Amino acid sequence: MMNKGNKTQWFVFCGGGILLKEPQQEGELHSIPVSNTPPTDTKEWTSIMTLPDCEDGTERRAYSIDSATHIDGHVYVGLRESFGRLSKEDFIMASKASELLYWDSNSKYCGFCGAPMKRTTDISKQCTHCGKEVWPQVAPAIIVRIRRINREGKEQILLVHARNFRRSEMYGLVAGFVETGETLEDCVRREVKEETHLQIKNIRYFGSQSWPFPSGIMVGFTADYDGGELDIQKEELSTAGWFSRDKMPPIPDKMSIARQLIDDWLER
């Protein structure tokens, strides 16, 4: 039930954009709208998701609308583009809201018997006919930074350009989804082998990052080159190469774990 008596932080999505309040002064960040009632029109059937409250007790809610409603002093920004415009806390919660709304819209009916699903908690639903329960699913993927020392004794990392990259000039790291029945380390080896025909060793965990596009988690690793000639999988990659610190191509933006992995190497 909506709380109409107290202020609520509203995460409103339309298409690929989230509604943000524009900063009042130059240099300030955008913010999530806060009000007693939803900042846009809602319908009886609008599904409003509950998010964890703010530390000060302010409630958080999220919902989607079909068409953008203009509100003075507000703007719709793509979730990815909102990184850097929002505080870290607001961006993390916006990502969570996006994933929950995606799950909600894709779990309206039971995958077993086809009957309508009913929400039982903030993150669970149960079939109204057969009782099957569902929760939001997260798709794990790996990403790996591969290092080598070339014949001249220079340290290099492998960078690739995937065909699905939004920026035509950008290079990133080998990445891919974990398959059923394999460990994260097995996935790292398989993806590197499939995409580059290289062997690697010394696989080590680096860190992870929620990737709400639409509902993933990226698990980062580092590894060392262990043999083979670079031969890319042309269905996935358009080009790849070994790069030293003094000859780097354009790389991913700051929000991505790919950039964190690359920056970690560059700063060593």
C-alpha positions in Angstrom: 0.0 0.0 0.0 1.2 3.5 -0.9 2.2 5.8 2.0 0.5 9.1 1.3 1.3 10.7 4.7 5.1 10.6 4.6 7.7 11.6 2.0 8.7 8.8 -0.3 11.6 8.4 -2.8 10.1 7.5 -6.2 12.1 5.5 -8.8 10.0 6.1 -11.9 11.0 4.3 -15.1 9.8 4.9 -18.7 11.3 2.8 -21.4 15.0 2.8 -20.7 15.0 6.0 -18.7 14.6 6.9 -15.1 13.0 10.2 -13.8 15.6 12.4 -12.1 15.3 15.7 -10.4 17.7 18.2 -11.9 20.2 19.9 -9.7 19.4 23.3 -8.2 23.0 24.6 -8.5 25.9 24.0 -10.8 28.1 21.2 -9.6 25.4 19.4 -7.7 24.2 15.9 -8.5 20.8 14.9 -9.9 18.5 13.2 -7.3 15.6 10.8 -7.1 12.2 12.6 -6.7 10.8 12.7 -3.2 7.2 13.5 -2.5 4.1 12.4 -0.6 2.5 10.9 -3.7 3.8 9.5 -7.0 5.3 12.3 -9.2 3.4 11.0 -12.2 0.0 9.6 -12.8 -0.5 6.0 -11.9 -3.3 3.6 -12.7 -5.2 1.0 -10.6 -3.1 -1.7 -12.3 0.3 0.1 -11.9 2.6 -2.3 -10.1 4.5 -0.4 -7.4 7.5 -2.2 -6.0 8.8 -1.7 -2.4 12.6 -1.1 -2.0 14.6 -0.9 1.2 14.1 2.3 3.2 16.6 5.0 3.4 18.8 5.2 6.5 16.6 8.1 7.8 13.5 6.0 7.4 12.3 7.6 4.1 10.4 4.9 2.1 11.4 4.0 -1.4 9.1 2.8 -4.2 9.5 2.0 -7.9 7.1 1.7 -10.8 7.1 2.0 -14.6 5.0 4.2 -16.9 4.2 3.7 -20.6 4.7 7.3 -21.7 6.9 10.0 -20.3 5.2 12.8 -18.4 6.9 16.2 -18.5 7.6 17.6 -15.0 9.3 20.9 -14.6 12.8 20.6 -13.1 13.0 16.9 -14.0 14.5 14.8 -16.8 14.5 11.2 -18.0 18.0 9.7 -18.2 19.0 6.2 -19.2 20.0 4.1 -16.2 23.5 3.6 -17.5 23.9 7.4 -18.2 22.7 8.2 -14.6 25.9 6.8 -13.2 27.9 9.9 -12.2 24.8 12.0 -12.1 23.4 10.3 -9.0 25.0 9.6 -5.7 26.4 6.1 -5.4 23.6 5.1 -3.0 20.9 6.4 -5.3 22.5 4.7 -8.4 22.7 1.3 -6.6 19.1 1.6 -5.5 18.0 2.7 -9.0 19.7 -0.4 -10.4 17.9 -2.6 -7.9 14.6 -1.0 -8.8 15.2 -1.6 -12.5 15.9 -5.3 -11.9 12.8 -5.7 -9.7 10.6 -4.0 -12.2 12.0 -6.2 -15.0 11.3 -9.3 -12.9 7.8 -8.2 -12.0 6.9 -7.5 -15.7 8.3 -10.9 -16.7 6.6 -13.0 -14.0 3.0 -12.1 -14.3 2.0 -15.7 -15.2 3.1 -19.1 -13.9 5.7 -20.7 -16.1 4.3 -24.2 -15.1 0.5 -23.9 -15.5 0.0 -20.4 -16.9 -2.2 -19.1 -14.1 -1.7 -15.5 -12.7 1.1 -15.0 -10.2 0.4 -13.1 -6.9 3.1 -11.2 -5.0 3.7 -12.7 -1.5 6.6 -10.6 -0.4 8.6 -7.7 -1.9 10.8 -10.3 -3.8 8.6 -13.3 -4.2 5.5 -14.5 -6.0 3.2 -17.5 -5.8 1.0 -19.1 -8.5 -2.7 -18.6 -7.7 -3.5 -22.1 -9.1 -0.6 -24.5 -8.5 1.3 -22.7 -5.7 4.6 -22.5 -7.6 6.9 -19.9 -6.0 9.3 -17.7 -7.9 12.0 -15.1 -6.9 14.1 -12.6 -9.0 16.7 -14.5 -10.9 20.3 -13.1 -11.5 22.4 -14.2 -14.5 26.1 -14.5 -13.5 28.7 -13.6 -16.0 32.5 -13.5 -15.9 35.0 -10.9 -17.1 38.7 -11.4 -17.2 41.9 -9.3 -17.5 44.7 -11.4 -19.2 48.3 -10.3 -18.8 51.5 -11.3 -20.6 55.1 -10.3 -20.9 56.0 -10.0 -24.6 59.4 -10.8 -26.2 60.7 -7.4 -25.4 60.0 -7.8 -21.7 57.0 -5.4 -21.8 53.9 -6.1 -19.9 50.7 -6.1 -21.9 47.0 -6.9 -21.5 44.6 -8.4 -23.9 41.8 -6.1 -25.1 39.0 -7.0 -27.4 36.3 -5.3 -29.4 33.0 -7.1 -29.2 30.5 -6.7 -32.0 27.8 -5.7 -29.6 29.8 -2.7 -28.1 27.8 0.5 -28.3 31.0 2.5 -29.1 32.7 1.5 -32.3 36.1 2.5 -31.1 36.0 1.0 -27.6 38.0 -2.0 -26.4 37.2 -4.1 -23.4 37.9 -7.5 -21.8 36.8 -11.0 -22.6 33.5 -11.7 -20.9 30.6 -14.2 -21.1 27.8 -15.8 -19.3 28.2 -18.8 -16.9 26.7 -22.0 -18.3 24.8 -24.6 -16.3 27.1 -27.0 -14.4 30.3 -25.0 -14.6 32.3 -23.1 -12.0 33.2 -19.5 -12.4 36.8 -20.5 -13.1 35.7 -23.1 -15.7 33.7 -20.3 -17.4 36.7 -18.0 -17.5 38.8 -20.7 -19.2 36.0 -21.6 -21.7 35.2 -18.1 -22.7 38.9 -17.2 -23.3 39.4 -20.4 -25.3 36.2 -19.9 -27.3 36.8 -16.2 -28.1 40.6 -16.1 -28.5 41.9 -19.6 -28.7 44.4 -18.8 -25.9 45.3 -20.8 -22.8 45.5 -19.0 -19.4 46.8 -19.7 -15.9 46.8 -18.1 -12.4 43.1 -17.3 -12.5 42.3 -15.1 -9.5 39.1 -13.4 -8.2 39.2 -9.6 -8.5 35.7 -8.4 -7.5 32.1 -8.3 -8.7 29.5 -5.8 -9.8 25.7 -5.8 -10.1 24.9 -5.4 -13.8 21.2 -4.5 -14.1 21.0 -4.6 -17.9 18.6 -6.2 -17.3 19.5 -8.6 -14.3 23.1 -9.7 -14.2 26.1 -9.8 -11.9 29.6 -9.5 -13.4 32.3 -11.4 -11.6 35.8 -10.1 -12.4 39.0 -12.2 -12.6 42.6 -11.7 -13.5 44.8 -14.3 -15.3 48.1 -14.8 -17.0 48.7 -15.9 -20.6 49.8 -19.5 -20.8 50.1 -20.2 -24.6 48.4 -20.2 -27.9 48.1 -17.8 -30.9 45.5 -15.1 -30.8 42.6 -16.2 -33.1 39.3 -14.4 -32.4 35.8 -15.9 -32.7 34.5 -13.7 -35.4 30.8 -14.2 -34.4 31.5 -12.5 -31.1 34.5 -10.2 -31.7 35.5 -7.9 -34.5 39.1 -7.5 -33.4 41.5 -8.0 -30.4 45.1 -7.3 -29.5 47.8 -7.0 -26.8 48.2 -3.5 -25.5 50.9 -1.9 -23.3 50.3 1.0 -20.9 51.7 3.6 -23.3 49.6 2.6 -26.2 46.0 2.1 -25.0 42.9 2.4 -27.1 39.6 3.9 -25.9 38.4 1.8 -22.9 35.0 1.4 -21.1 33.5 4.2 -18.9 34.2 4.4 -15.2 31.0 2.7 -14.1 32.0 -0.8 -15.4 34.0 -3.5 -13.7 35.9 -3.8 -17.0 37.3 -0.3 -16.4 38.1 -1.1 -12.7 40.1 -4.1 -13.9 41.9 -2.1 -16.5 42.6 0.9 -14.2 43.9 -1.5 -11.6 46.5 -2.7 -14.1 47.3 0.8 -15.4 48.0 2.1 -11.9 50.3 -0.7 -10.9 
